[in-house]
Amino acid sequence: MKRNATLLIFTILLSQHLFAQSFISEKGIKAINDFQAFRMELTEFQDNKPEAVKKLEDYQNNHSLENLSEQEQLIMESFYIAELYNYIWEDKANDSMLQKAFLQQIEKNEKYISDHKNEVSDWMYMVTADSFSCYMSYNPVQGAMKYGIKLKKYYEKALEINPENSVCRTHYAKWFYWAPGVSGGSKKKSLANFKQAMETAETAADKFYAYIFYSQIAFEQVSKEVAAEYLNKAKEIYPKSTYITELEYWNGRGYSLFGKDKKKAEEERNVSGNY
């Protein structure tokens, strides 16, 4: 009887997961996975940001969203603006444009979420949280107070739908890292979620980013040897990445990715890109 009850619960949970995933079509999943692979390849140009921006624009122009659903289009639009942010945020001349773009994207995403409460995918919740995260970086203190808990809830909604979404798990782990303790931040929980993101990663791109972020949290909380081991695993997946070269540079000087970002945040009002 106990075994049958356990099997029933598992079947219910599995059916809920499959039902939730049905909100994204096969074309939508392919578009998401293709873009994640492109993001990984784009890190080859971490040291040549204008070229990265050009390649991002070319990718966007060559990948029509017309055959995707409204939700899938919003997800891809969110991906594009977040990736653009990663490569141009350091130039303060872009601040106004980026803030406006994120605010507009947030408004569109939240309207969709509000109008389709029972049809929202894990990816939709995740990219909306990501958009909030990037937008609040322009006013970290007030932004954290206004949006910090909200974006955490969106990550949690995404992970309720799909606990094995490695990309979302990574971003959720970053929330725990950066959030103050009084708001629920925890380096211990951050480490656990980065590790889980690594364990649930399936595609090469997911593994690439999961290994990178686990290496950097390991640099601070496990050991520098473990950090180097997982950074090398990421390098094996995509050896051309100059992003890894940059991280090796900072690690060699005693900084993790997060430590480097903290250092930069002390010098500037902004925060790092949402990798």
Buried (B, 14 or more C-beta within 10 A) or exposed (E): EEEEEEEEEEEEEEEEBEEBBEBBBEEBBEBBBEBBBBBBBBBBBBEEBEEBBEBBEEBBEEBEBEEBBEBBBBBBBBBBBBBBBBBBBEEEEBBEEBBEBBEEBBEBBBEBBEEBEEBBBBBBBBBBBBBBBBBBBBBBEEBBEEBBBEBBEBBBBBBEBBBBBBBBBBBBBBBBBBBEEEEEBEBEBBBBBBBBBBEBBEBEBBBBBBBBBBBBBBBBBBEBEBBBBBBEBBBEBBEEBBBBEBBBEBBEEEBBBBBBBBEBBEEEEBBBBBB
